[in-house]
């Protein structure tokens, strides 16, 4: 059986947590197949809140370790969808 995971990350303080989040995502780059990030930008303001979608493939252990490390970052909420096929 194969597994496909979609992770949703809500970062409540992008400016404070971006460095640590990027560090973790870079370490797990081999299992991150797609990454899409959103944050509100206007002429006057760049939002501190950000949202990242990740399409992750790898061993169950690798994916679990990634989720665990992301979960240890303060100001970051993680939700996931898992598809088995």
C-alpha positions in Angstrom: 0.0 0.0 0.0 1.2 3.5 -0.9 0.6 6.7 1.0 0.3 10.3 -0.1 0.2 13.1 2.5 -0.9 16.6 2.1 0.2 18.8 5.0 -1.3 22.2 5.8 0.8 24.6 7.9 -0.7 27.7 9.5 2.1 30.0 10.7 0.7 32.6 13.0 3.9 34.7 13.2 5.7 34.4 9.9 8.4 36.9 10.7 9.3 35.1 13.9 9.0 31.5 12.8 10.0 31.6 9.1 13.7 30.8 9.8 13.1 27.7 11.8 10.3 26.5 9.5 12.5 26.9 6.5 15.3 25.0 8.2 13.1 22.0 8.8 11.6 22.1 5.3 15.1 22.3 3.8 16.2 19.3 5.8 13.3 17.2 4.4 13.4 18.6 0.9 13.9 15.1 -0.7 10.5 14.0 0.4 8.7 17.3 -0.3 7.3 17.0 -3.9 5.3 20.2 -4.0 5.2 23.3 -1.8 2.8 26.2 -2.1 2.9 29.2 0.2 0.4 32.0 0.8 0.5 35.3 2.8 -1.4 38.5 2.4 0.6 41.3 0.8 -0.7 44.8 0.1 1.0 48.1 -0.7 0.9 49.0 3.0 1.3 45.7 4.8 2.9 42.2 4.6 0.8 39.8 6.8 2.5 38.1 9.7 0.2 35.1 9.1 1.2 32.6 6.4 -0.1 29.3 5.1 1.9 26.5 3.4 0.6 23.4 1.6 3.0 20.5 1.2 2.7 17.3 -0.9 4.9 14.8 0.9 6.0 11.4 -0.3 8.5 9.2 1.5 8.6 6.4 4.0 6.1 6.6 6.9 9.0 7.2 9.3 10.4 10.1 7.3 6.9 11.8 7.0 6.3 11.2 10.7 9.6 12.8 11.7 8.9 15.8 9.5 5.5 16.3 11.1 7.0 15.9 14.6 9.7 18.5 13.9 7.2 20.9 12.4 4.9 20.3 15.4 7.7 21.4 17.8 7.7 24.9 16.2 5.8 27.4 18.3 3.3 29.4 16.4 2.7 26.8 13.8 -0.4 24.6 13.5 -0.2 21.5 11.3 -3.1 19.6 9.8 -2.8 16.7 7.4 -4.7 14.6 4.9 -3.5 11.0 4.2 -4.5 9.0 1.1 -3.7 5.3 0.9 -3.8 3.6 -2.4 
